[in-house]
Amino acid sequence: MAAPFIAGVQLAGEFYAEVVRPLLAEEYPGLRYSSGLLGPGSEVLGFDTQRSTDHDWGPRLQLFLARDADPIADEISAMLAGRLPETFRGYRTAFDTGDRDGALRHRVRAVSLGTWLERRLGFDASGQVGLLDWLTVPTQRLAEVTSGAVFHDGLGALNRTRARLAWYPHDVWLYVLACQWQRIAQEEAFPGRCSEAGDELGSAVVTARLVRDLMRLCLLTHRRYPPYSKWLGTAFARLPDAAVIASSLAGAISATGYPDREKHLCRAYEAAAALHNRLGLTRPVDPATRPFYDRPYQVLDAGRFSAALLEAITDPHVRRLSAVGAIDQFIDSTDALGNAPLLRAIGGTVIARGVQPID
């Protein structure tokens, strides 16, 4: 029989407290380490359900060591492999890792905190976090490091690092918001133009793109890192005022013709605009939709919000950036977004070549 479902963070916390911590205290008394459940996995974001248990599921966590303790990481892993129970709360503690030998291995990962951060983010965020760092980490990765749970912070650095990464610095936030509004501005007239040209499928596709960008915008506005596509709707639905805009977004997606798409999109635009004004990040911007020049399409003219946000930036380094945005605002490839060194290289090139005054 299947084991009763236990949320992954709870399962990991109990596994640490009842099994892993006593073993470490016995085998490595005095070892300084931190522990938590961070990184990839629906359970880290709090989105896990019974369905999540059908693969790669069970008690797992990370043990973060100091840099000088790196040499004993393999030794700790070997000790745990010999002493962990086969099951915990009805779940196996060893996983199929996909290795060629087909062996099952536990997933209590021992690694230095700096090494783990470098692998997940592309840099060691336990130190200073610079502009390049912020702009080259996908929001999914930032969510993975700042969500989940910390069970023990003997190093004293894990909680500080998570707090440092909890949200963008103010002017970087304004910049990312401005670039998200700019994405909407670039396509908001296209559903109408596609439909007018007889391309209802194209109109629906662009509408779906706008809906996705509006969902990401709302998450960014609420200071939430947007997760990748599988969990975007789930994260959006948990926003405090999601119901205000969700029905309009759903209506735009399900509409079978442009007039209905436009009606629902305009309601969503105005709701997002009102949310922007309530934040008080910029001068008030008229939230009403309007005609797209002399064409018969109703739009928000979202570039007005982008311009207001860019004007509010005071950091000279951020003000010099061209409005292309953070890495996952101009790259939409799962393989690319999972390759931290590639993102650092691309981001560094874009930032260096794209620096120009915002004024």
JONORPE-V927488 format. One record per pair of residues at least 12 apart in sequence whose ideal C-beta (glycine too) atoms are under 6 Angstrom apart, sorted by the first residue. I is the first residue (numbers start at 1). J is the second residue. D is the distance in whole Angstrom. If there is no record, write none. Layout:
BEGIN
I&J&D, I&J&D
END
This chain:
BEGIN
3&90&3, 3&91&5, 5&50&5, 6&89&6, 8&43&2, 8&48&5, 9&37&6, 9&43&6, 9&149&5, 11&59&5, 12&37&4, 12&59&6, 12&61&5, 13&151&5, 15&59&4, 15&88&5, 16&35&6, 16&61&6, 16&151&5, 20&108&6, 23&83&6, 27&79&5, 32&66&6, 32&154&5, 32&155&6, 33&63&5, 33&65&5, 33&154&5, 34&64&4, 34&153&5, 34&154&6, 34&155&5, 34&158&4, 35&61&6, 35&63&5, 35&151&5, 35&152&5, 36&149&6, 36&150&4, 36&151&6, 37&61&5, 37&148&5, 37&149&6, 38&145&6, 38&148&4, 39&144&5, 40&144&6, 44&144&6, 44&147&5, 44&148&4, 45&147&5, 47&231&5, 47&234&5, 58&91&4, 58&92&5, 58&93&6, 59&88&5, 59&93&6, 60&107&4, 61&108&6, 62&109&5, 63&110&4, 64&113&4, 64&158&6, 65&112&5, 67&112&5, 67&114&6, 70&112&5, 73&110&4, 73&111&6, 76&110&4, 77&110&6, 80&106&6, 80&108&5, 81&106&6, 84&106&5, 93&106&5, 94&106&5, 95&107&5, 113&126&6, 113&157&6, 114&126&6, 120&141&6, 121&137&5, 121&141&6, 122&340&3, 122&344&5, 125&161&5, 125&165&6, 126&157&5, 126&161&5, 131&317&6, 134&168&6, 134&172&5, 135&326&5, 135&347&6, 136&327&5, 136&343&5, 136&344&5, 136&347&3, 138&328&4, 138&337&5, 139&225&4, 139&226&5, 140&227&5, 140&228&5, 142&225&5, 143&225&4, 143&227&6, 145&165&6, 146&162&5, 146&165&5, 146&166&5, 167&223&5, 171&313&5, 171&315&4, 171&318&5, 174&309&5, 174&312&6, 174&313&5, 175&318&5, 176&326&5, 177&220&6, 177&309&5, 178&306&5, 178&309&4, 178&310&5, 179&323&5, 179&325&3, 179&329&5, 180&217&5, 180&220&6, 181&302&5, 181&305&4, 181&306&4, 182&306&4, 182&323&5, 183&213&5, 184&213&5, 184&302&4, 185&302&4, 185&303&4, 187&206&6, 187&210&6, 188&299&4, 188&302&6, 189&292&4, 189&297&5, 189&299&5, 190&206&4, 191&203&5, 191&206&5, 191&207&5, 191&261&5, 192&258&6, 192&297&3, 195&258&3, 203&258&5, 207&252&5, 207&261&5, 211&249&5, 211&252&6, 211&253&6, 214&268&6, 214&272&6, 215&232&6, 215&236&5, 221&275&6, 222&239&5, 244&271&5, 245&268&5, 245&271&4, 248&264&5, 248&267&4, 248&268&4, 249&268&5, 251&264&4, 252&264&4, 252&265&5, 262&298&6, 266&289&5, 266&298&5, 269&289&6, 269&300&4, 270&287&5, 273&287&3, 274&287&5, 276&305&6, 282&308&4, 282&309&6, 282&312&5, 283&308&6, 285&304&5, 285&305&5, 285&308&5, 310&358&5, 319&358&5, 320&355&5, 322&354&4, 322&356&5, 324&354&6, 327&343&5, 327&347&5
END
